Amino acid sequence: MATTYTWTVDNMSVLQTPQPDFVVRVQWTCSGVDGEHTASINGTQGFDDVQGDTFTPYASLTESEVLGWVWEAMGVNGKENAEATVNGQIQSEINPPATPTAEPLPW
């Protein structure tokens, strides 16, 4: 079964300049579900400059718009790397690593 990923915005930090309620940091979660197995990671992405081509007032922001900023700021493979980390956690649940069994000491 393929893993389904869900990204959410958990919190945003804002400044009042250069625009009122200018987003400077986003806390996010990437969750994955593969059948009965789930995993998630959390992260924070900061922004150094104006997000997007035009300013969107805070009250008008959508989660998909903010997540677009996050993914862009994460770099070329940032989103895929986060999802791969979640998938790795799920695969570890499905196929836990083998642990060696302890043998009794000879004395």
N, C-alpha and C positions, 0 to 999 in steps of 0.2 A: 504494500500500500504506500502511496506517496504522502509525503509530509505536506500538510497545509499550514502556511505561515500567516500569522496575524500580527500586524504592527500597530501599536497604540502610543499616543502621546500621553504621558503621565503628569507632566508639569512643565510650565514655561516660566522663565525668568525674563522680566522686561525692564527696560529703561524708559525714561521719558524724553530722551533726545537720541537721534536727530528728529524722531517723530514721537508723539505720545504713544506709550505702550509698545515700544520697539522691542521685538523679541531678540534676546541675546544668547539664550541657552534653552535647550529642550532636553528633558529627561524622557526616555522612550523605553518601550519593552517590545521585544520580538519573541513571540510564542509560536510553538509548533505542535501539531497534533498528527500522529501517525497511528491510526486505529485507537488502541487503548493507551498508548504511550504519549506523554506530553513533556515538554521542557520549555524553558524560557531563559532569556538573558535580558539584562537591563543595561542601559548606557546613557551617557550624557553627551550632547553635541553642542558646542559653542559656535557662535557666528561672529565674524569680525566686521562684516559690512552689511549693507542693506540686502535683505533677502528678496529675490525676484526683481522683475523689471520695474514694477510700480509698488508703492506702499499699500498694504492692505490693513485697514484699521483692525485692531485686536478683536473687537466684537464681531467682525465679519470673517475672521480666519476659519478655515475648515481644517479638519485633521489631515485630510489628504494633501492640502497645500503645505502644511507644516512638515509632514513626513517627506514630501518632495524636497524641501530645504535640507532636511536631515540627510537624506540619501545623497544629495548632491555634495553636501559638505563632507560626507564620509569618504568620498573619493571613488575612483573607478570601480573597485571591487568591494567596497565597504558593506553594502547591503547583502551581497552574495556571501561574503565572509561571515557576517552575523548569522545568516540563515544556515550556513554550513556548520557553525558552532552549535546551534540548536539541534540540527540534524545529528551531529555527532553525539550529543547527550542522549538523544532518543535511541540511537543505535546501541549505545552502551547499556540502556535499559533493556532493549530487546535481546542483545547478546552480551551479557555482562562478562567482563574480563575474567579469565580463570585465575583462581588464587591457589597457590601451592598448598598442599596439605602438610601439616607439621608431622614429622616422624618423631617418635619418642627418642629421647637422648639415650645413648648406650649405657649410661651408668646408673 
